Amino acid sequence: MSRLTTHVLDTASGIPACGIRVSLYSLSKNQRSLIKDVTTNADGRCDAPLLEGALFKAGTYELVFYVGDYFSKKSTNANPVFLDEIPVRFSVTDAAAHYHVPLLVSPWAYSTYRGS
């Protein structure tokens, strides 16, 4: 089934990142349009796909993960927050496929990939 999903893992703590706001945008001709705002659940995932079915189209998208608030709750003066907003821009070429874009994040670094 065609859909876009994500999840966030806190690699510093070894747990799913609960309560992170995620915004999904579509991009066309240098214009960014908000599609959806969600918050990760206790499993670090969204409760439903970000896009699916006929709404999921080929094109360029951007996920913005607002990790600053999440890490500021865990921060101390010895370990201040470094990352705030993490944009991940990607292209969908096959709108019939499942695109999964996870974020592995710590207070100081992150990585992403096209998952399954």
C-alpha positions, 0 to 999 in steps of 0.5 A: 500500500502506498504510504509515507511513515516515520519514526524517531529513535533517541540513540543517546538514551536507547529509547523511542522519542515520544512527543516530538513534533513532526511537520510534513511539507510538499515542495514545488517551484521553491514553495513549501506547503504544510501538509500535516503536523503530528507528534510522535507517540510512546513508540516514537511513531505517528499514530497513522501514516503521514500520507497514504493512498491517493494523497501520496503522490510523486514529488519532493517532500520535507519532514521537519523534526522539532527535536530541540524541545524534546532534548531541552527537557533532558538537558543540563547546563553541562549538556546544553541543547545543540540540535533544534529543527532537523529538516529531511528533504527527499523525493518520492518517485514511486507513489505506489510504494511505501516510503519510511523515513526514520530519524536516529537522533541524539542531542549532538548528531542525527542520521536518516535513511529510507527504511522499509 
